[in-house]
């Protein structure tokens, strides 16, 4: 299974995959993945062991024409936003439109990272839920820093994808 993780620079895409695959978090992650990084993660669904290829795309504007090619043959796209940054939320529509060129709508997931920063939040939960409803996307809230919700989100979206393909 191939999952592409996308969104603006600094939303925590690399931190999300590092938390999932290595169960670690660093405040000093280099902002600015250059085009794409990949990782593998294994999970169990029922009695099946599933290998998941995770693609961490660059969020910088200058790489957007390159990163679109990484969506090819993906099973799911996870759009990551930072609720402490209005611009990330405003650009989520761009990422959704881009993803739909390559996958079906039900294969696009909205991930709200940095829920540990509740006091700094500038995007309301109701605005996020409304955006997700309008785009028919499931929404998950996670914290890469604490690990809250990270593995559960991936496990859930993988199970849903496998169920829809049977």
Secondary structure, DSSP 8 states (H G I E B T S, - for coil): -EEEEE-STTSSHHHHHHHHHH----TT--S---SEEEEEEEEEETTEEEEEEEEEE--SGGGHHHHGGGGTT-SEEEEEEETT-HHHHHTHHHHHHHHHTTS-GGGEEEEEE-GGGGGG--S-HHHHHHHHHHTT-EEEE--TTT-TTHHHHHHHHHHHHHHHT-
